[in-house]
Amino acid sequence: MPPASPALHPGRRAILAGGLATGGLWASGLAARAATMESLPPPPSVISTPPRQWGTDAPLTPLPDPDILVLDPVFGNLAYANAGLKLAWRGGGWLEGPAWDSEGRFLLLSDTIRAQQYRYLWENGAVSVFRDTSYNSNGNAFDNEGRLVSCEHGMRRVVRWEHDGSCRVLADSYGGAPLNSPNDVAVHPDGGIWFTDPGYGDTIVEGHPDAPGAPANRGGAERWTLDGEVVTQFGGHRRQEDHVFRVDPATGDVRAMLTQQQVPDPNGIAFSPDGRIVYVISDGPGPGQDGHGGDQHIHAGDVAGGAVHNLRPFADMMLDGHQMTPDGMRTDIFGNLWCGANGPLGLCGVVVYNPRGHMIGRIRLPRGVSNLTFGGPKRDVLFMCAGDALFTLQVNTQGAAPS
């Protein structure tokens, strides 16, 4: 594989095209080329003026891509130097929950604002509505049997679509109280379904508020029943404390693995390739909460004996003195963690950590990334959701999770 920042040399094709030059002529030509390159302006990027353009009509971007930043040589072996960032599609409201269907060869996406799910076809990049009513679904995953698991903000539940097309509710309450707004989901190698349950979807825009008098209804003024007959009849009416839950694959029991006191405002969740470590993001306060909320860090815990042990900080998401806001994340087959990062232009996009929590690379995008996953037939294409846009990048690694 070519290095991430290849040294200046003519290459095999250049030598063949120019004939067999003598050493002196080749050296002088090399020096002239170097001088010319030094006088050229930097290539367009997210932070250049004018900024980089995106889409099918955008000018060609030089390679290696100027918005793929190698901070450690290890990342140079993960970010394929002959591939650049691409805007694959634009047209949603707020894209979330990308999940790759290996059998169908398509990417599933949630639109939390429009309450729909989309299907992005691998063969031609066409996007169509997959499910017209998704109850403001957010996180998605295909389990170890290929069944779709979705987190629904609107109905405040986690559902699984069976092979015969029926829908099974996996979780909609805990301890006699309804869930908040299940956010992100990850499948453990043992088949367990883990999901985070903050209150971020308990809003007018991405779900529905609580009933008047409950915490997630601002002053009791929000008309929570508008355009939501089914949602307000069957969805939760009052948020509870945040948790990270696990659905047992054999019994269906729902168990709290982490509490609000351990990881406040849990958001993204992912596992190490062997399932021995769970990564959970702690973000800012959700609707109906007072105080500053979580610490906007990534936390790691050891999974053993049906519990999480040794919960510890993994990454503080600080970048150039700025506290970035993490969101969705995935691990690759080597255990590196790829995480969506939200913050100032020039810093937002994707950050990549090695298994020891050291930042090894960055991907700059014009917007922060809400969630991401690896897809494609070889699972070697990174799909990144950024507002109403979907970006892609060919990489030299593969996703560790089923979807």
HUGI-V371417 format. One record per backbone hydrogen bond with DSSP energy under -1.0 kcal/mol. CO is the residue of the C=O (numbers start at 1). NH is the residue of the N-H. If there is no record, write none. Layout:
co=CO nh=NH
co=CO nh=NH
This chain:
co=11 nh=15
co=12 nh=16
co=13 nh=17
co=14 nh=18
co=15 nh=19
co=19 nh=21
co=22 nh=26
co=23 nh=27
co=24 nh=28
co=25 nh=29
co=26 nh=30
co=27 nh=31
co=28 nh=32
co=29 nh=33
co=30 nh=34
co=31 nh=35
co=32 nh=36
co=33 nh=37
co=34 nh=38
co=35 nh=39
co=45 nh=52
co=55 nh=58
co=65 nh=68
co=67 nh=364
co=69 nh=362
co=72 nh=75
co=74 nh=77
co=75 nh=78
co=75 nh=79
co=78 nh=396
co=80 nh=83
co=86 nh=392
co=89 nh=390
co=94 nh=112
co=96 nh=110
co=99 nh=108
co=101 nh=105
co=101 nh=106
co=105 nh=122
co=106 nh=101
co=107 nh=120
co=108 nh=99
co=109 nh=118
co=110 nh=96
co=111 nh=115
co=111 nh=116
co=115 nh=134
co=116 nh=111
co=117 nh=130
co=117 nh=131
co=118 nh=109
co=119 nh=128
co=120 nh=107
co=121 nh=125
co=126 nh=121
co=128 nh=119
co=131 nh=117
co=135 nh=154
co=136 nh=153
co=139 nh=151
co=141 nh=149
co=143 nh=146
co=147 nh=143
co=148 nh=161
co=149 nh=141
co=150 nh=159
co=151 nh=138
co=152 nh=157
co=157 nh=152
co=158 nh=170
co=158 nh=171
co=159 nh=150
co=160 nh=168
co=162 nh=165
co=166 nh=162
co=168 nh=160
co=171 nh=158
co=172 nh=179
co=174 nh=177
co=177 nh=174
co=183 nh=139
co=184 nh=196
co=186 nh=194
co=188 nh=191
co=192 nh=188
co=193 nh=247
co=194 nh=186
co=195 nh=245
co=196 nh=183
co=198 nh=181
co=199 nh=202
co=201 nh=203
co=211 nh=214
co=215 nh=217
co=216 nh=210
co=217 nh=220
co=218 nh=221
co=222 nh=224
co=223 nh=226
co=225 nh=228
co=228 nh=232
co=229 nh=233
co=230 nh=234
co=231 nh=235
co=237 nh=211
co=243 nh=197
co=244 nh=257
co=244 nh=258
co=245 nh=195
co=246 nh=255
co=247 nh=193
co=248 nh=252
co=253 nh=248
co=255 nh=246
co=258 nh=244
co=259 nh=263
co=265 nh=283
co=268 nh=281
co=270 nh=279
co=272 nh=275
co=276 nh=303
co=277 nh=272
co=278 nh=301
co=279 nh=270
co=280 nh=299
co=281 nh=267
co=282 nh=296
co=283 nh=294
co=286 nh=289
co=297 nh=282
co=298 nh=314
co=298 nh=315
co=299 nh=280
co=300 nh=312
co=301 nh=278
co=302 nh=309
co=304 nh=307
co=307 nh=304
co=309 nh=302
co=312 nh=300
co=315 nh=298
co=317 nh=324
co=319 nh=322
co=322 nh=319
co=325 nh=342
co=328 nh=340
co=330 nh=338
co=331 nh=400
co=332 nh=335
co=336 nh=332
co=337 nh=353
co=338 nh=330
co=339 nh=351
co=340 nh=327
co=341 nh=349
co=342 nh=325
co=344 nh=347
co=344 nh=348
co=348 nh=365
co=349 nh=341
co=350 nh=363
co=351 nh=339
co=352 nh=360
co=352 nh=361
co=353 nh=337
co=354 nh=357
co=358 nh=354
co=360 nh=71
co=360 nh=72
co=361 nh=352
co=362 nh=69
co=363 nh=350
co=370 nh=328
co=371 nh=385
co=373 nh=383
co=375 nh=381
co=376 nh=379
co=379 nh=399
co=380 nh=395
co=381 nh=375
co=382 nh=393
co=383 nh=373
co=384 nh=391
co=385 nh=370
co=386 nh=389
co=387 nh=95
co=388 nh=91
co=388 nh=92
co=389 nh=386
co=390 nh=88
co=390 nh=89
co=391 nh=384
co=392 nh=86
co=393 nh=382
co=398 nh=333
co=403 nh=100
